[in-house]
Amino acid sequence: MSADAATFRQRRGYTWFVLGMLCFVYVLNFLDRQLLSILAKPIQDDLGVTDGQLGRLGGLYFALFYCTISIPVAWLADRSNRVKVVSIACALWSAATIACGLSTTYPQLVMARMAVGVGEAGGVPPSYSIISDYFPAERRGMALSLFNLGPPLGQALGVAFGAKIAAAYDWRLAFILLGGVGVVTAAVFALSVREPKRGAKDVVAPVADTVAATAQSFGSIIRMFFARPVLRLTALASGATQFVTYAMLNFTTLFLMREKGMTLDQIAIWYALLLGIAVSAGIWSSGWLIDRFGPRSRQAYAIVPAVALMLAVPFFIGFVHAPSWPVAMLFLIGPTFFNFFYLSPAVAVVQNSVTAAQRTVSSALLLFVMNMIGLGLGPTFLGAMSDWFRASHPDNPLQLAFYSLIPFYLVAILLHLMVARALRREQAAAQ
């Protein structure tokens, strides 16, 4: 083997190592974020909080800090070392997760939860930008899909380990142990991952990795993002989809335990397996589909998630209506698989539509819109609806609240179809 071939293989191997490290950090990001919903029942029993309070804790309170801080952090990452930003962010949210486990009152848990949002704000946008500088445009769909396996893996591991630890010991210990893993990971990431050259994998000439090259006006990037229909509608469509997905993620465990009769030990096995397999398969499938059909027509980036959401609706209704938890789990495979077809296409559209110097801020703007709508309002809405139904239907308030998510499926489908039209118009204008 020649020296050049060996060097190429080493570089390619390191590229996949970086993607693996970023994915693992994302796993911890989502694991720490979802621990609250996974351990909702023991937290309710211990601290005496309502569904509405849980919804605000996992939704609005977290999202206010997570979304607003992510934009200035992304702007900083576009002008500095993105690897350092990710490692510091991982250390912060992990320490805040430990603080959640040390909380003894609801206000203390609220403050710790907000601190988790502050830390996680610096995780995903710089990661998207780093991946785009390690992988060329024609391979970003799959690379981003592999990175986006972080949420389902984080959810599955959180359910498995979090529920098992809580069942065997205490819910607080789950927060403390998993937060400690994140602190160690942050140090390993900072020491092992190298900052890539900006724009190195783009078709156009690489952007010089200097402050002068990345020092675009913060306001000009924001105006560009919201002025382009494709970017604006992609963010709104993703937000509408996340309204449903985050509402489900934050209350499915509580719903299965309280109204379908599952135990924590059963949750740790069956729900963990379902999340890990179905969501991962959905994200991987969407990445494969857009890499295959995207080069033929950019509309595939919107048609694929729109069709997936159409297919998810009947399965979602079956899940909510099911008389027992085994039947509910079978139906839950459908929406858990199809609900996540939106993520990789949305990220790929944004990453491929802006310059290298705009990617981190543009990713943060995408996350800001979709997380303020989805993460901020979805769980908050579902928790409030459950509290509202409790007065008249004390035995099944969450079931009725879940039915109220169906119209938001329809809104998300319509918005994705509007994205497809905007992509067609932008493609026609470019040609």
C-alpha positions as CSV (number, residue, x, y, z in Angstrom):
1,M,0.0,0.0,0.0
2,S,1.3,3.4,-0.9
3,A,1.9,6.2,1.6
4,D,-0.8,8.3,-0.1
5,A,-3.4,5.5,0.2
6,A,-2.5,4.8,3.8
7,T,-2.9,8.5,4.6
8,F,-6.3,8.6,2.8
9,R,-7.5,5.7,4.8
10,Q,-6.3,7.3,8.1
11,R,-8.1,10.5,7.2
12,R,-11.3,8.7,6.2
13,G,-11.1,6.7,9.4
14,Y,-10.6,9.8,11.5
15,T,-13.6,11.5,9.7
16,W,-15.9,8.6,10.9
17,F,-14.3,8.8,14.4
18,V,-15.3,12.5,14.6
19,L,-18.8,11.7,13.4
20,G,-19.0,8.9,16.1
21,M,-17.8,11.3,18.8
22,L,-20.3,14.0,17.7
23,C,-23.1,11.4,17.7
24,F,-22.2,10.2,21.2
25,V,-22.2,13.7,22.5
26,Y,-25.6,14.1,20.9
27,V,-26.8,10.9,22.5
28,L,-25.9,12.4,25.9
29,N,-27.5,15.7,24.9
30,F,-30.8,14.0,24.3
31,L,-30.5,11.4,27.1
32,D,-30.1,14.2,29.7
33,R,-32.9,16.2,28.1
34,Q,-35.4,13.3,28.1
35,L,-34.6,11.9,31.6
36,L,-37.3,14.2,33.0
37,S,-40.1,12.6,30.8
38,I,-38.7,9.1,31.4
39,L,-38.9,9.6,35.2
40,A,-42.0,11.7,35.2
41,K,-44.0,9.2,37.4
42,P,-41.5,8.9,40.3
43,I,-40.9,12.7,40.1
44,Q,-44.6,13.4,40.3
45,D,-44.9,11.0,43.2
46,D,-42.0,12.5,45.1
47,L,-42.5,16.3,44.4
48,G,-46.2,16.3,43.9
49,V,-46.2,18.2,40.5
50,T,-49.1,18.2,38.1
51,D,-49.1,17.3,34.4
52,G,-49.2,21.0,33.5
53,Q,-46.2,21.7,35.7
54,L,-44.3,18.8,34.0
55,G,-45.3,20.1,30.6
56,R,-43.9,23.5,31.3
57,L,-40.8,22.0,32.9
58,G,-40.0,19.8,29.9
59,G,-41.3,22.4,27.4
60,L,-41.5,26.1,27.9
61,Y,-39.0,26.6,30.7
62,F,-36.4,24.5,29.0
63,A,-37.0,25.9,25.5
64,L,-36.8,29.6,26.5
65,F,-33.2,29.2,27.5
66,Y,-32.2,26.5,25.0
67,C,-33.6,28.3,22.0
68,T,-32.7,31.9,22.7
69,I,-29.1,31.2,23.9
70,S,-28.4,28.9,20.9
71,I,-28.3,31.7,18.4
72,P,-25.6,33.9,20.0
73,V,-23.6,30.7,20.8
74,A,-23.9,29.7,17.2
75,W,-22.7,33.2,16.1
76,L,-19.7,32.7,18.5
77,A,-19.0,29.3,17.1
78,D,-18.9,30.6,13.5
79,R,-16.2,33.0,14.6
80,S,-14.2,30.7,16.9
81,N,-13.3,27.1,17.6
82,R,-16.4,25.0,17.2
83,V,-14.9,21.9,18.9
84,K,-14.2,24.0,22.1
85,V,-17.8,25.3,22.0
86,V,-19.3,21.8,21.9
87,S,-17.0,20.4,24.6
88,I,-17.8,23.3,27.0
89,A,-21.5,23.0,26.3
90,C,-21.4,19.2,27.0
91,A,-19.7,19.9,30.3
92,L,-22.3,22.6,31.3
93,W,-25.4,20.6,30.5
94,S,-24.0,17.5,32.2
95,A,-23.3,19.4,35.4
96,A,-26.8,20.9,35.3
97,T,-28.2,17.3,34.9
98,I,-26.4,16.4,38.1
99,A,-28.0,19.4,39.7
100,C,-31.5,18.1,38.6
101,G,-30.8,15.0,40.6
102,L,-29.9,17.0,43.7
103,S,-33.1,19.1,43.6
104,T,-35.5,18.5,46.4
105,T,-38.3,21.0,45.4
106,Y,-40.1,21.9,42.1
107,P,-38.5,25.5,41.9
108,Q,-35.0,23.9,42.3
109,L,-35.8,21.5,39.5
110,V,-37.0,24.3,37.4
111,M,-33.7,26.2,37.8
112,A,-31.6,23.1,37.2
113,R,-33.7,22.3,34.1
114,M,-33.1,25.8,32.7
115,A,-29.4,25.4,33.3
116,V,-29.6,22.2,31.2
117,G,-31.1,24.3,28.4
118,V,-28.3,26.8,28.7
119,G,-25.7,24.1,28.2
120,E,-27.4,22.2,25.4
121,A,-27.8,25.4,23.4
122,G,-24.1,25.0,22.4
123,G,-24.3,21.4,21.2
124,V,-26.2,20.8,18.0
125,P,-25.6,23.9,15.7
126,P,-21.8,23.7,15.9
127,S,-22.0,19.9,15.4
128,Y,-24.0,20.4,12.1
129,S,-21.3,22.8,10.9
130,I,-18.4,20.5,11.8
131,I,-20.0,17.6,10.0
132,S,-20.6,19.7,6.9
133,D,-16.8,20.5,6.9
134,Y,-15.9,16.8,7.2
135,F,-18.3,15.4,4.6
136,P,-19.1,16.7,1.0
137,A,-22.6,17.7,0.0
138,E,-23.5,14.5,-1.7
139,R,-22.7,12.5,1.5
140,R,-24.2,14.9,4.0
141,G,-27.7,13.4,4.0
142,M,-26.4,10.1,5.3
143,A,-23.8,11.7,7.6
144,L,-26.4,13.9,9.2
145,S,-28.8,11.0,9.4
146,L,-26.2,9.0,11.3
147,F,-25.5,12.0,13.6
148,N,-29.3,12.4,14.1
149,L,-29.4,8.9,15.5
150,G,-28.3,10.7,18.7
151,P,-31.9,11.4,19.8
152,P,-33.3,7.9,19.4
153,L,-30.2,6.3,21.0
154,G,-30.3,8.9,23.8
155,Q,-34.0,8.2,24.3
156,A,-33.6,4.4,24.3
157,L,-30.6,4.5,26.6
158,G,-32.3,7.0,28.9
159,V,-35.4,4.8,29.1
160,A,-33.3,1.7,29.7
161,F,-30.8,3.0,32.2
162,G,-32.9,5.8,33.7
163,A,-35.9,3.6,34.4
164,K,-33.8,0.7,35.7
165,I,-31.8,2.9,38.0
166,A,-35.0,4.6,39.3
167,A,-36.7,1.3,39.8
168,A,-33.8,-0.2,41.7
169,Y,-32.6,2.8,43.6
170,D,-33.9,6.4,43.2
171,W,-34.8,8.8,40.3
172,R,-32.2,11.3,41.6
173,L,-29.4,8.8,41.2
174,A,-30.2,8.4,37.5
175,F,-29.6,12.1,36.9
176,I,-26.4,12.1,38.9
177,L,-24.8,9.1,37.2
178,L,-25.7,10.0,33.7
179,G,-24.6,13.6,34.2
180,G,-21.2,12.4,35.4
181,V,-20.7,10.4,32.2
182,G,-21.3,13.7,30.3
183,V,-18.6,15.6,32.2
184,V,-16.0,12.9,31.4
185,T,-17.1,12.8,27.7
186,A,-16.7,16.6,27.4
187,A,-13.0,16.3,28.3
188,V,-12.4,13.3,25.9
189,F,-14.1,15.2,23.1
190,A,-12.0,18.3,23.6
191,L,-8.7,16.3,23.5
192,S,-9.5,14.0,20.6
193,V,-11.4,16.0,18.0
194,R,-9.7,18.5,15.6
195,E,-11.4,21.7,14.3
196,P,-11.9,21.3,10.5
197,K,-11.2,23.9,7.9
198,R,-14.4,25.8,7.1
199,G,-15.9,25.0,3.6
200,A,-13.2,22.4,2.9
201,K,-15.7,19.9,1.5
202,D,-17.8,22.4,-0.5
203,V,-17.9,22.5,-4.3
204,V,-16.9,26.1,-4.3
205,A,-13.5,27.3,-3.2
206,P,-13.0,26.6,0.5
207,V,-13.6,29.5,2.8
208,A,-10.5,30.7,4.6
209,D,-10.6,29.7,8.2
210,T,-10.1,33.2,9.5
211,V,-12.2,35.7,11.5
212,A,-12.4,37.9,8.4
213,A,-14.0,35.2,6.3
214,T,-16.6,34.2,9.0
215,A,-17.3,37.7,10.2
216,Q,-20.6,38.2,8.4
217,S,-23.1,40.5,10.0
218,F,-25.2,38.6,12.5
219,G,-28.3,40.6,11.5
220,S,-27.6,39.9,7.8
221,I,-27.6,36.1,8.3
222,I,-30.9,36.4,10.2
223,R,-32.5,38.5,7.5
224,M,-31.2,36.1,4.8
225,F,-32.7,33.1,6.6
226,F,-36.2,34.5,7.1
227,A,-36.3,36.2,3.7
228,R,-35.9,32.9,1.8
229,P,-39.2,31.0,1.7
230,V,-37.4,27.6,1.6
231,L,-35.6,28.2,4.8
232,R,-38.4,29.9,6.6
233,L,-41.0,27.2,5.7
234,T,-38.6,24.4,6.5
235,A,-38.2,25.8,10.0
236,L,-42.0,26.1,10.4
237,A,-42.7,22.7,9.0
238,S,-40.1,21.2,11.3
239,G,-41.6,23.1,14.3
240,A,-45.1,21.8,13.6
241,T,-43.8,18.2,13.4
242,Q,-41.8,18.7,16.6
243,F,-45.0,20.0,18.3
244,V,-46.3,16.5,18.0
245,T,-43.1,14.5,18.5
246,Y,-41.9,16.4,21.7
247,A,-45.4,16.4,23.2
248,M,-45.4,12.6,22.7
249,L,-41.9,12.1,24.0
250,N,-42.5,14.1,27.1
251,F,-45.7,12.2,28.1
252,T,-45.7,8.8,26.5
253,T,-43.9,7.1,29.4
254,L,-46.4,8.7,31.9
255,F,-49.3,7.7,29.6
256,L,-48.2,4.1,29.3
257,M,-47.6,3.8,33.1
258,R,-50.6,5.7,34.4
259,E,-53.3,4.9,31.9
260,K,-52.1,1.7,30.2
261,G,-50.7,-0.1,33.2
262,M,-47.0,-0.5,32.4
263,T,-44.3,-0.6,35.1
264,L,-40.9,1.0,35.2
265,D,-39.2,-2.3,34.6
266,Q,-41.4,-3.0,31.5
267,I,-40.8,0.6,30.3
268,A,-37.0,0.0,30.6
269,I,-37.2,-3.0,28.3
270,W,-40.0,-2.6,25.8
271,Y,-40.3,1.1,25.4
272,A,-36.5,1.5,25.2
273,L,-36.3,-1.1,22.5
274,L,-39.1,0.5,20.5
275,L,-37.5,3.9,20.7
276,G,-34.0,2.8,19.8
277,I,-35.1,0.7,16.8
278,A,-38.1,2.6,15.4
279,V,-36.7,6.1,15.6
280,S,-33.3,5.1,14.4
281,A,-34.8,3.2,11.5
282,G,-36.9,6.3,10.6
283,I,-34.0,8.7,10.7
284,W,-31.8,6.3,8.7
285,S,-34.5,5.7,6.1
286,S,-35.2,9.4,5.6
287,G,-31.5,10.0,5.1
288,W,-31.2,7.2,2.5
289,L,-34.3,8.4,0.7
290,I,-33.2,12.0,0.3
291,D,-29.7,10.9,-0.8
292,R,-31.3,8.8,-3.4
293,F,-34.1,11.1,-4.7
294,G,-32.7,14.5,-3.6
295,P,-30.2,14.8,-6.6
296,R,-33.1,14.2,-9.0
297,S,-35.5,16.7,-7.4
298,R,-35.0,18.9,-4.3
299,Q,-38.7,18.5,-3.6
300,A,-37.9,15.1,-2.1
301,Y,-36.6,16.9,1.0
302,A,-40.2,17.9,1.7
303,I,-42.3,15.2,0.1
304,V,-40.6,12.4,2.0
305,P,-41.5,13.8,5.5
306,A,-45.0,14.8,4.3
307,V,-45.8,11.3,3.1
308,A,-44.3,9.8,6.3
309,L,-46.6,12.0,8.5
310,M,-49.6,11.0,6.5
311,L,-48.8,7.3,7.2
312,A,-48.2,8.1,10.9
313,V,-51.7,9.4,11.7
314,P,-53.7,6.1,11.7
315,F,-51.1,4.4,13.8
316,F,-51.1,7.3,16.3
317,I,-54.9,7.1,16.7
318,G,-54.6,3.3,17.2
319,F,-51.9,3.9,19.9
320,V,-54.0,6.4,21.8
321,H,-57.2,4.2,21.6
322,A,-55.6,0.9,22.4
323,P,-57.2,-0.9,25.4
324,S,-53.9,-2.3,26.8
325,W,-50.2,-1.5,26.8
326,P,-49.1,-4.4,24.5
327,V,-51.6,-3.3,21.8
328,A,-50.6,0.3,22.4
329,M,-46.9,-0.5,21.9
330,L,-47.6,-2.3,18.6
331,F,-49.4,0.8,17.2
332,L,-46.7,3.1,18.7
333,I,-44.2,1.6,16.3
334,G,-45.8,3.5,13.4
335,P,-45.6,7.1,14.7
336,T,-42.3,6.5,16.3
337,F,-40.9,5.4,13.0
338,F,-42.6,8.0,10.7
339,N,-42.5,11.0,13.0
340,F,-38.8,11.5,12.6
341,F,-38.6,11.5,8.8
342,Y,-38.5,15.3,8.9
343,L,-35.2,15.9,10.8
344,S,-32.4,14.9,8.4
345,P,-34.1,16.5,5.3
346,A,-34.6,19.7,7.2
347,V,-31.0,19.9,8.3
348,A,-29.7,19.0,4.9
349,V,-31.8,21.6,3.2
350,V,-30.4,24.3,5.4
351,Q,-26.8,23.1,5.3
352,N,-26.9,22.9,1.5
353,S,-28.6,26.2,1.0
354,V,-26.2,28.6,2.8
355,T,-22.5,29.3,2.7
356,A,-20.0,27.7,5.0
357,A,-19.7,30.9,7.0
358,Q,-23.5,31.0,7.6
359,R,-24.0,27.4,8.5
360,T,-23.8,27.4,12.3
361,V,-26.0,30.5,12.7
362,S,-28.5,29.1,10.1
363,S,-28.6,25.8,11.9
364,A,-29.3,27.7,15.2
365,L,-32.1,29.6,13.5
366,L,-33.6,26.4,12.3
367,L,-33.4,24.9,15.8
368,F,-34.7,28.1,17.3
369,V,-37.9,28.1,15.3
370,M,-38.6,24.4,15.4
371,N,-37.7,24.1,19.1
372,M,-39.6,27.1,20.3
373,I,-42.7,25.7,18.5
374,G,-42.2,22.1,19.1
375,L,-40.1,21.7,22.3
376,G,-41.5,24.9,23.9
377,L,-45.2,24.6,23.1
378,G,-45.8,20.9,22.4
379,P,-45.3,19.5,25.9
380,T,-46.7,22.6,27.5
381,F,-49.9,22.3,25.4
382,L,-50.3,18.6,26.1
383,G,-49.8,19.0,29.8
384,A,-52.3,21.8,30.0
385,M,-54.8,19.8,28.1
386,S,-54.4,16.9,30.4
387,D,-55.0,19.1,33.5
388,W,-58.1,20.5,31.7
389,F,-59.6,17.1,31.0
390,R,-58.8,15.8,34.5
391,A,-61.8,17.6,36.0
392,S,-64.3,15.8,33.8
393,H,-62.4,12.6,32.9
394,P,-60.1,11.8,35.9
395,D,-59.4,8.3,34.7
396,N,-58.0,9.1,31.2
397,P,-57.1,12.8,30.9
398,L,-53.9,12.1,29.0
399,Q,-55.7,9.9,26.5
400,L,-58.0,12.7,25.6
401,A,-55.1,15.2,25.6
402,F,-53.3,13.0,23.1
403,Y,-56.3,13.1,20.7
404,S,-55.9,16.9,20.6
405,L,-52.5,16.4,18.7
406,I,-54.2,15.1,15.6
407,P,-54.9,18.6,14.0
408,F,-51.2,19.4,14.4
409,Y,-50.3,16.4,12.3
410,L,-52.4,18.0,9.5
411,V,-50.7,21.4,9.9
412,A,-47.3,19.8,9.7
413,I,-48.2,17.9,6.5
414,L,-49.6,21.1,4.9
415,L,-46.4,23.0,5.7
416,H,-44.2,20.3,4.3
417,L,-46.1,20.4,1.0
418,M,-45.6,24.2,1.0
419,V,-41.8,23.6,1.4
420,A,-42.0,21.3,-1.6
421,R,-43.5,24.1,-3.7
422,A,-40.9,26.6,-2.5
423,L,-38.1,24.2,-3.4
424,R,-39.6,23.7,-6.8
425,R,-39.8,27.4,-7.4
426,E,-36.2,28.0,-6.1
427,Q,-34.8,25.2,-8.3
428,A,-36.6,26.6,-11.3
429,A,-35.3,30.1,-10.6
430,A,-31.7,28.8,-10.3
431,Q,-32.0,26.9,-13.6
